[in-house]
Amino acid sequence: KELKEKEESLLVCQQVCKHLQEEVAEKERREEDLKRRTGRSESELETLKALLSQTEQEVLMLKQERELLKSRTEQLQETLRQKVQSEDSWRDKLEMDLAKGEARHKEAILKVREEARVELELERQKQQELITKYQREHEELQQKIPGLISSATKSLRMEMEILEKKLQDAQMKVAEKDGDKEKEIQSLKRLISELEFQLTMEKSNNESFLDKLRKEIKHKSDELEKLTQEKTQLIHSLSQVQEE
């Protein structure tokens, strides 16, 4: 009867040991699963940080392009200003040449009058024709000068307006890209903040759960060790009873 009781106690002890071993294995599996999930969350966070860094680099490149476009526009404006100055100097030179021509014309008239008093009437007619011709040419030049100046000024203004319109379009595009990138950066920052908060909470929960799990495993291990000792003692007692 005593031998049978020892055998039953040993069987119960073995069943309890097996159950505790299964519980310890399950706890260890859950702990590994939590570690894998935590590593995956950290990897996603690193990916988002890399994406944020890339977006910031693109924004920096857009700003550099905008500065380059601004510099190019200033160069074009300086070129147009120089062209306008060149047109003004050309107009002044043309007027100066016209004045010199008039002076030479007057000198020629005086010289002809002094040298040809005898043929005054004939020479006067010739001179009158020359005067009329020069006056006509002078009038034509005077009429052409405002047209040329107006045409050149109009062309420069049109070119200036086209360049200003292109500059405005480019600035609007750059501003739109900056706005989109800024929104994307803010969205990524919010997402990273949320993920960091979730990761922190999950780490905290996992740590508390792992602590609890470790305590349970330790408790189960202690129970298992105790039961193993009882099992050993029961086997020893059973052996003694069988010998008796």
C-alpha positions in Angstrom: 0.0 0.0 0.0 2.8 2.4 0.9 4.6 1.5 -2.4 1.4 2.3 -4.4 1.0 5.6 -2.6 4.6 6.6 -3.4 4.1 5.6 -7.1 0.9 7.7 -7.3 2.7 10.7 -5.7 5.6 10.2 -8.2 3.2 10.1 -11.2 1.4 13.3 -10.0 4.8 15.0 -9.5 5.9 14.0 -13.0 2.7 15.4 -14.5 3.1 18.7 -12.6 6.7 18.9 -13.7 5.7 18.3 -17.4 3.0 21.0 -17.1 5.4 23.5 -15.6 8.0 22.8 -18.3 5.4 23.5 -21.0 4.4 26.7 -19.3 8.1 27.8 -19.1 8.6 27.0 -22.8 5.4 29.0 -23.7 6.6 32.0 -21.7 10.0 31.8 -23.4 8.3 31.7 -26.8 6.2 34.7 -26.0 9.3 36.6 -24.8 11.1 35.9 -28.2 8.0 37.0 -30.1 7.9 40.3 -28.2 11.6 40.8 -28.9 11.0 40.2 -32.7 8.1 42.7 -32.7 10.2 45.3 -30.9 13.1 44.9 -33.4 10.6 45.2 -36.4 9.2 48.5 -34.9 12.7 49.9 -34.5 13.6 49.0 -38.1 10.4 50.8 -39.3 11.4 53.9 -37.3 14.9 53.9 -38.8 13.4 53.7 -42.3 11.1 56.7 -41.6 14.1 58.6 -40.2 16.0 57.9 -43.4 13.0 59.1 -45.5 12.8 62.3 -43.5 16.5 62.9 -44.1 16.1 62.4 -47.8 13.2 64.8 -47.9 15.2 67.5 -46.1 18.0 67.0 -48.6 15.5 67.5 -51.5 14.2 70.7 -49.9 17.8 71.9 -49.6 18.4 71.2 -53.3 15.2 73.1 -54.2 16.3 76.1 -52.2 19.7 76.0 -54.0 17.9 75.8 -57.4 15.8 78.8 -56.4 18.9 80.8 -55.4 20.5 79.8 -58.8 17.3 81.0 -60.6 17.3 84.2 -58.7 21.0 84.8 -59.6 20.3 84.0 -63.3 17.4 86.5 -63.3 19.5 89.2 -61.8 22.1 88.6 -64.5 19.4 88.9 -67.2 18.1 92.1 -65.6 21.7 93.5 -65.6 22.1 92.5 -69.3 18.9 94.2 -70.2 19.9 97.3 -68.3 23.2 97.4 -70.2 21.3 97.0 -73.5 19.1 99.9 -72.6 22.2 102.0 -71.7 23.8 100.9 -75.0 20.6 102.0 -76.9 20.7 105.4 -75.1 24.4 105.8 -76.0 23.6 104.9 -79.6 20.9 107.5 -79.7 23.2 110.1 -78.3 25.9 109.2 -80.9 23.3 109.4 -83.7 22.2 112.9 -82.6 25.9 113.9 -82.3 26.6 112.7 -85.9 23.5 114.5 -87.1 24.7 117.7 -85.4 28.2 117.3 -87.0 26.5 116.8 -90.4 24.5 119.9 -90.0 27.7 121.8 -89.0 29.5 120.5 -92.0 26.6 121.3 -94.2 26.5 124.9 -93.0 30.2 125.3 -93.5 29.9 124.0 -97.1 27.1 126.5 -97.8 29.2 129.4 -96.5 32.2 128.2 -98.5 30.2 127.9 -101.7 28.6 131.3 -101.3 32.0 132.9 -100.8 33.6 131.1 -103.8 30.8 131.4 -106.3 29.4 135.0 -106.1 29.4 135.2 -109.9 27.2 132.2 -110.3 25.1 133.1 -107.4 21.7 132.2 -108.9 22.8 128.9 -110.3 24.7 128.1 -107.2 21.8 129.2 -105.0 19.5 126.8 -106.8 22.0 124.0 -106.4 22.5 125.0 -102.8 18.7 125.2 -102.3 18.4 121.7 -103.7 21.1 120.5 -101.4 19.5 122.2 -98.5 16.2 120.7 -99.3 17.8 117.3 -99.7 19.6 117.6 -96.4 16.5 118.9 -94.7 14.5 116.0 -96.1 17.2 113.6 -94.9 17.4 115.3 -91.6 13.6 115.1 -91.2 13.6 111.5 -92.2 16.4 110.8 -89.6 14.5 112.8 -87.0 11.4 110.7 -87.8 13.3 107.4 -87.7 15.0 108.1 -84.4 11.9 108.1 -82.2 10.6 105.0 -84.0 13.9 103.2 -83.6 14.1 104.2 -79.9 10.4 103.2 -79.4 10.9 99.9 -81.1 14.0 99.1 -79.2 12.4 100.2 -75.9 9.2 98.2 -76.7 11.3 95.1 -77.6 13.3 95.4 -74.3 10.1 95.9 -72.3 8.5 92.9 -73.9 11.6 90.8 -73.2 11.6 92.2 -69.6 8.0 91.3 -69.1 8.5 87.7 -70.5 11.5 87.3 -68.1 9.6 88.6 -65.2 6.7 86.3 -66.0 9.1 83.3 -66.2 10.6 84.4 -62.9 7.2 84.6 -61.2 6.2 81.2 -62.6 9.5 79.7 -61.4 9.1 81.3 -58.0 5.5 80.0 -57.7 6.6 76.5 -58.7 9.5 76.6 -56.2 7.1 77.9 -53.5 4.6 75.1 -54.3 7.3 72.5 -54.1 8.6 74.0 -50.8 5.0 73.9 -49.4 4.5 70.3 -50.5 7.9 69.3 -49.1 7.2 71.1 -45.8 3.8 69.4 -45.5 5.4 66.0 -46.2 8.1 66.8 -43.6 5.6 67.8 -41.0 3.5 64.7 -41.8 6.6 62.5 -41.5 7.6 64.2 -38.2 4.1 63.6 -36.8 4.2 60.0 -37.9 7.7 59.5 -36.4 6.6 61.1 -33.2 3.5 58.8 -33.0 5.6 55.8 -33.8 8.2 56.8 -31.2 5.5 57.2 -28.7 3.9 53.9 -29.6 7.4 52.2 -29.6 8.1 53.8 -26.2 4.7 52.6 -24.8 5.2 49.2 -26.4 8.7 48.9 -24.9 7.4 50.0 -21.5 4.5 47.4 -21.8 6.9 44.8 -23.1 9.4 45.5 -20.3 6.7 45.3 -17.6 5.3 42.2 -19.3 8.8 40.7 -19.6 9.5 41.4 -16.0 6.3 39.8 -15.0 7.1 36.9 -17.4 10.6 36.5 -15.9 9.1 36.5 -12.4 6.6 33.8 -13.4 9.4 31.8 -15.1 11.5 32.1 -12.0 8.6 31.1 -9.8 7.8 28.2 -12.1 11.5 27.2 -12.2 11.6 27.3 -8.4 8.5 25.2 -8.2 9.9 22.8 -10.9 13.2 22.5 -8.9 11.2 21.9 -5.7 9.1 19.3 -7.4 12.2 17.7 -8.9 13.7 17.5 -5.5 10.4 16.0 -4.2 10.5 13.6 -7.2 14.0 12.6 -6.4 13.1 12.1 -2.8 10.0 10.1 -3.7 12.1 7.9 -6.1 14.6 7.4 -3.3 11.7 6.6 -0.8 10.2 4.3 -3.4 13.5 2.5 -3.9 13.7 2.0 -0.1 10.2 0.8 0.1 10.8 -1.6 -2.8 13.9 -2.9 -1.0 12.0 -3.3 2.2 
